[in-house]
Amino acid sequence: MSGSNSKAHRLQSSSDLETLPEATRAGFVAMAMEKNRYATPYVDEARALHHQAAKAQNPVNLLQMDNIKAALLTAAGISDKAQKHLTPADKNQSIEGLIKDFLTPAGNNFVEELVFRFLLFRGDALGGTMRNLAGMLAQRKFTRTMLAILRNAGTSFMWKDTRSRQWFKQTDNDVDLDLSLCGLHWKNENKEDRTLMYNVTPPLVNNNVDIRLLDCSPEQAKLRKLPPDTYLALGELKGGIDPAGADEHWKTARTALSRIREAFAEAQAKPHLFFIGAAIEKRMAEEIWLDLEAGRLSNAANLTKDEQLTDIAEWLYKL
């Protein structure tokens, strides 16, 4: 592969990139299990709401129960985000409407009606999270592989926390680090700084890029404008496992990669470009292979094939 800089890569043909049926099945199972994990807190909230609301003699009594007011607003169709913008009067009006129009007509089953409506709107919020689930799972799997490469090499690293946006040194107990990590820093074999970041928007491209690897320290990475040659590699990571959406994911990624290539070419820079996907069908694999042979891509991997993911992580580690 011209320009791949990856002589030890296991890819021998486009068929190596194709997702196997058993990997697709395993991916669907993994997604289902993760959805259940995310849904568990909502079910617990609904169960507690049922016990609390059952203490009311009738629906109107619910208005006096401040301990479940947030849940009542949810059942009324008011999201957590919207609640922050409402006045106390607005909130009471919403709850009164819920009681008048839906809970009172339910008669003795008003508690069940309340819980059903609470779960309906909580489920809508969960659905929004689930749309990003495939990407989150893919990022976590890639992160675990990068961490394994670093640890196996005995390379010290720092990691950036998603919530606090702060950098921390590795510790002896980094269990579940993949759940809260959005950046990694290490020094390569030549003692050069390497900083990997997720979901960033390089000014040159002005669009989100799933993964970028920089030739700089975390402090320098904070700068809005970096020299084009600071960017060593940029890649697209697509975690969707459904074969029906594979082609669309690839088209989106290929367009993004083309945009990156053109933007950096204008700046007289040529970072490595790579693609990692979970659902890769035959035609898609052939197109990826052609891009690899033509040098439009430097590397690629199927997310469901651990050996390929290890190869691409090690390649990034050594760049």
C-alpha positions in Angstrom: 0.0 0.0 0.0 1.6 3.3 -1.1 1.9 5.8 1.8 0.6 3.4 4.4 3.8 3.3 6.5 2.4 0.1 7.9 4.5 -2.8 6.6 3.4 -5.2 9.3 -0.3 -4.7 8.6 -2.3 -7.9 8.4 -4.5 -6.7 5.5 -3.8 -8.8 2.3 -7.0 -8.0 0.3 -10.3 -6.2 0.5 -12.0 -9.4 1.9 -10.0 -9.1 5.1 -11.9 -5.9 5.9 -15.4 -7.4 5.5 -17.4 -7.9 8.7 -18.2 -11.5 9.4 -21.8 -12.6 10.1 -20.9 -13.8 13.6 -19.4 -10.4 14.3 -22.6 -8.7 13.2 -24.6 -10.9 15.5 -22.2 -10.3 18.4 -22.4 -6.5 17.8 -26.2 -6.5 17.9 -26.1 -8.5 21.2 -23.5 -6.1 22.7 -25.7 -3.1 21.7 -28.8 -4.7 23.3 -26.9 -5.3 26.5 -25.6 -1.8 26.6 -29.1 -0.4 26.0 -30.4 -2.4 28.9 -27.6 -1.0 31.1 -28.5 2.6 30.1 -32.2 1.9 30.7 -31.8 0.4 34.2 -31.7 3.8 36.1 -34.9 4.9 34.3 -36.6 1.6 35.4 -35.4 2.2 38.9 -36.8 5.7 38.9 -40.1 4.5 37.6 -40.3 1.8 40.3 -39.6 4.3 43.0 -42.1 6.8 41.5 -44.8 4.1 41.7 -44.1 3.5 45.4 -44.1 7.2 46.1 -47.2 8.2 44.1 -49.1 5.3 45.6 -49.2 7.2 48.9 -51.6 9.8 47.3 -55.3 9.3 47.8 -56.1 10.8 44.5 -54.4 12.5 41.6 -54.9 16.0 43.0 -52.9 15.1 46.1 -49.8 14.6 43.8 -49.6 18.4 43.6 -48.6 18.5 47.2 -45.8 16.0 46.8 -42.7 18.1 46.2 -40.5 15.0 46.4 -41.7 13.8 43.0 -42.3 17.1 41.3 -39.4 16.6 38.8 -40.9 13.1 37.9 -44.4 14.7 37.5 -42.9 17.2 35.1 -41.3 14.5 33.1 -44.6 12.6 32.9 -46.2 15.9 31.7 -43.7 15.9 28.8 -41.3 18.5 30.1 -37.7 17.5 29.6 -34.9 18.0 32.2 -33.5 20.7 29.9 -36.8 22.5 29.5 -37.5 22.4 33.3 -34.5 24.8 33.9 -36.3 27.5 31.9 -39.7 27.3 33.5 -41.0 29.4 36.4 -42.7 27.7 39.4 -46.0 28.8 38.0 -45.3 27.2 34.6 -44.3 23.9 36.3 -47.5 23.8 38.4 -49.6 24.6 35.3 -48.0 21.6 33.4 -48.6 19.2 36.3 -52.2 20.4 36.7 -52.7 19.7 33.0 -51.3 16.2 33.4 -53.6 15.5 36.3 -56.7 17.0 34.7 -56.3 15.5 31.2 -54.7 12.1 31.9 -54.5 11.0 35.5 -58.0 11.9 36.8 -59.7 10.1 33.8 -57.6 7.0 34.7 -59.6 6.7 37.9 -58.1 4.2 40.4 -55.3 3.4 37.9 -53.9 7.0 38.0 -50.6 5.8 39.5 -50.0 3.3 36.7 -51.0 6.0 34.2 -48.4 8.3 35.8 -45.7 5.7 35.6 -46.5 4.8 32.0 -46.3 8.4 30.9 -43.1 8.9 32.9 -41.5 5.9 31.2 -42.7 7.1 27.8 -40.9 10.4 28.0 -37.9 9.0 29.8 -37.7 6.5 26.9 -37.6 9.4 24.5 -34.6 10.9 26.3 -33.0 7.5 26.3 -33.6 7.2 22.6 -31.5 10.3 22.0 -28.6 8.8 24.0 -29.0 5.5 22.1 -28.5 7.3 18.8 -24.9 8.0 19.9 -24.4 4.6 21.5 -22.6 2.9 18.6 -20.1 5.8 18.4 -19.5 5.7 22.2 -19.0 1.9 22.2 -16.6 2.2 19.2 -14.6 4.9 20.9 -14.4 2.9 24.1 -13.1 -0.2 22.3 -10.5 1.8 20.4 -9.4 3.5 23.6 -9.0 0.1 25.4 -6.8 -1.1 22.5 -4.7 2.1 22.6 -4.2 1.7 26.4 -3.2 -1.9 25.9 -0.6 -0.9 23.4 0.8 1.7 25.7 0.9 -0.5 28.7 2.4 -3.5 26.9 5.2 -1.2 25.7 5.7 0.1 29.2 5.0 3.6 28.0 3.8 6.2 30.5 0.8 8.2 29.5 -1.6 11.0 30.5 -5.3 11.0 29.8 -7.9 13.8 29.5 -11.1 13.5 31.4 -14.3 14.1 29.4 -16.2 16.0 32.1 -13.5 18.1 33.8 -11.4 18.5 30.6 -8.3 18.1 32.8 -5.3 16.0 32.1 -4.2 13.3 34.6 -1.3 11.0 34.9 -1.9 7.3 34.7 -2.2 5.3 37.9 -2.0 1.7 39.0 -5.8 1.5 39.0 -7.1 2.8 35.6 -10.1 0.5 35.5 -13.0 1.8 33.3 -10.8 4.6 32.0 -12.4 4.1 28.6 -15.7 5.4 30.1 -14.4 8.9 30.8 -11.4 9.4 28.5 -11.4 11.9 25.6 -7.6 12.2 25.0 -4.3 10.5 25.5 -0.7 11.7 25.6 2.5 9.7 25.4 6.1 10.0 24.1 7.0 7.7 21.2 10.1 5.6 20.8 12.0 8.8 19.8 10.8 10.7 22.9 8.6 12.9 20.8 5.2 14.1 22.2 2.1 12.5 20.8 -1.4 13.7 21.7 -4.5 11.8 20.5 -7.9 13.5 20.8 -11.4 12.5 20.0 -14.2 14.5 18.4 -12.3 17.7 17.5 -12.8 20.4 14.8 -9.5 21.4 13.2 -9.8 25.0 11.9 -8.4 23.9 8.6 -11.3 21.5 8.1 -14.0 23.3 10.2 -15.8 20.0 10.6 -15.7 17.4 13.4 -13.0 14.7 13.1 -13.4 11.5 15.1 -9.7 11.0 15.9 -6.7 13.2 15.5 -3.0 12.5 16.4 -0.8 15.5 17.0 2.9 16.0 17.2 2.8 18.2 20.3 2.2 18.2 24.0 -1.3 18.5 25.6 -0.6 22.2 26.4 0.2 22.9 22.8 -2.9 20.9 21.7 -5.1 23.5 23.5 -4.1 26.1 20.9 -6.9 27.0 18.5 -4.6 27.2 15.5 -1.8 24.7 15.1 0.8 24.5 12.3 -0.6 22.1 9.6 2.4 19.7 10.0 1.5 19.2 13.7 -1.3 16.9 12.5 0.2 13.4 12.1 -3.0 11.5 11.5 -6.7 12.0 11.3 -9.3 9.3 11.1 -13.0 8.4 11.0 -14.4 5.9 13.5 -17.8 4.4 12.7 -19.3 2.0 15.2 -22.7 1.2 13.7 -23.0 -2.6 13.3 -26.2 -2.8 11.2 -25.2 -3.9 7.6 -28.1 -1.8 6.3 -26.4 1.4 7.3 -22.9 0.4 6.5 -22.8 2.1 3.1 -24.2 5.3 4.4 -21.6 5.4 7.2 -18.8 4.9 4.7 -20.1 7.6 2.4 -20.2 10.0 5.3 -16.7 9.0 6.4 -15.3 9.1 2.9 -16.6 12.6 2.3 -15.2 13.7 5.6 -11.8 12.2 4.7 -11.8 13.8 1.3 -12.6 17.2 2.9 -9.6 16.7 5.3 -7.3 15.7 2.5 -8.2 18.7 0.3 -7.9 21.2 3.2 -4.5 20.0 4.3 -3.3 19.8 0.7 -4.1 23.6 0.3 -1.9 24.1 3.4 0.8 22.0 1.8 0.5 19.3 4.5 -0.3 15.6 4.1 -1.3 13.9 7.4 -2.0 10.2 7.4 -5.7 9.4 7.0 -7.4 6.3 8.3 -10.8 4.6 8.6 -12.1 2.2 11.3 -15.6 0.7 10.9 -17.7 -2.0 12.5 -20.0 -2.8 9.6 -18.0 -3.2 6.4 -19.7 -4.9 3.5 -18.1 -6.3 0.3 -18.5 -3.3 -2.0 -17.5 -1.0 0.8 -14.4 -3.1 1.6 -13.4 -2.9 -2.1 -13.6 0.9 -2.1 -11.6 1.1 1.1 -9.0 -1.2 -0.5 -8.8 1.0 -3.6 -8.2 4.1 -1.4 -5.5 2.2 0.5 -3.7 1.2 -2.7 -4.0 4.7 -4.2 -2.6 6.3 -1.0 -5.8 8.2 -0.3 -5.9 6.2 2.9 -2.8 5.3 5.0 -4.5 2.7 7.0 -7.9 1.0 7.8 -9.3 -1.6 10.1 -12.5 -3.5 10.9 -13.5 -2.6 14.5 -14.8 -6.2 15.0 -11.4 -7.8 14.2 -9.2 -7.4 17.2 -6.0 -8.1 15.3 -6.7 -5.3 12.8 -7.6 -2.9 15.6 -4.3 -3.8 17.4 -2.4 -3.2 14.2 -3.8 0.3 13.6 -3.4 1.3 17.3 0.2 0.2 17.2 0.7 2.0 14.0 -0.6 5.2 15.6 1.6 4.6 18.7 4.7 4.5 16.5 4.0 7.4 14.2 
